[in-house]
């Protein structure tokens, strides 16, 4: 993995995390917004500007790829690089959670 890409994406913004997480299955921007709103109980609402700016950047950086168009909506899915970044971030979040509970991550 390119160290520059890792440095850009880890740690991730909350919006970026949810966008990448939702793209484990093909999805379009509006569908991601709805899924994130549901997953977070409405606590996180991703604006259209943030959504489409993030999708564009992630596609340019190779974390996601265009899959197909469905009724004028572009569907994207995470790439192997995106999965690698997502796993790094999940591990980082898990470590933070365990440390906040007083657990040693090496146990």
N, C-alpha and C positions, 0 to 999 in steps of 0.2 A: 504494500500500500504506500502511496505517495505521502511522505511526512507532511507536506503542505496541506493536502486534503484532510489529513487527520487533525492538524492544528486548526483548520478552519471549522471543522464540524464537531470536535470533541473538546470541551463540553458543548452540547447543543442547546439551542433555545427550546423552550417548551413547545412552541408552535412547530418548529422544525422537527422535533422528536415525533410529535403526533402525526405530522404529514408523512414522514418516512415510515412510521409504524403502520399507518393505515394502508400504505401502498404495498404491503406484503401480498395483497390481492389487487388486481387491476381496478382502478378507480379514477374518477374525474374530480376536479377541484371542488365542485359543489357537493358531491357525495362525501368527500373528505370533511368539508365544513360541517355537514350534518352529523357524520359519524363522531367527530371530535366533540361536538356540542352534546351529543348523547352520552359519550363515554365519560365526560367530565361533569355531567349534571348541569350543563350550561355555564360552568365556571370559566371555560375557555371558549371564546368565540373568535375564530380566525377571519379577519377581514379579507375581502377579495384581493386587495393590493398585496397583503402579506402572502396570501395563498399563491397567487400567480407569480409573484416575484420569487418566492421560494421554489416553486416548481421549475421555473426557468433556470435558476441558479443550480439546483440539484441535477437537472437534466444536462446542463453544460458541463458540470463537474463529474458526470458519469454515475451518480448515485441512483438515478431513476432513468427509465427509458420510455419513450412513447410506444404504446402497444397498438392502439387502433383508435379510430374515431367512431363514436356511437351517437347518432342524432346530433351532430355538430359539436359534441363534447369530446375532448381529447382524453383518452384513458392512458394512465401511466402505471408502471409497476417498478418496484425496487429491483436494482441490479445486484450482482454478487458483491460489488464494491459497497453498494448501499447497505446490503445485509451485514457486511463486515463492520461498517461504521455503526449501524444500529446495535449490533451485538456489543461493541465497545461501550456505547452509551448505556445500554442496559446493565452491563457489568459495573460501570461507574455509579449508576443510580443505586444498584443493589448494595455496593460497598458503602455508599453514603447512608443508606437506610440501616444497614447492619451496624455501622459505627455509631449512628444516632441512638441505637438500642444498647450500646455498650458491648457489642459483640466484636470479637477480633475476626477479621476476614480470613485469617490463616487457620482458624479452627475448623 
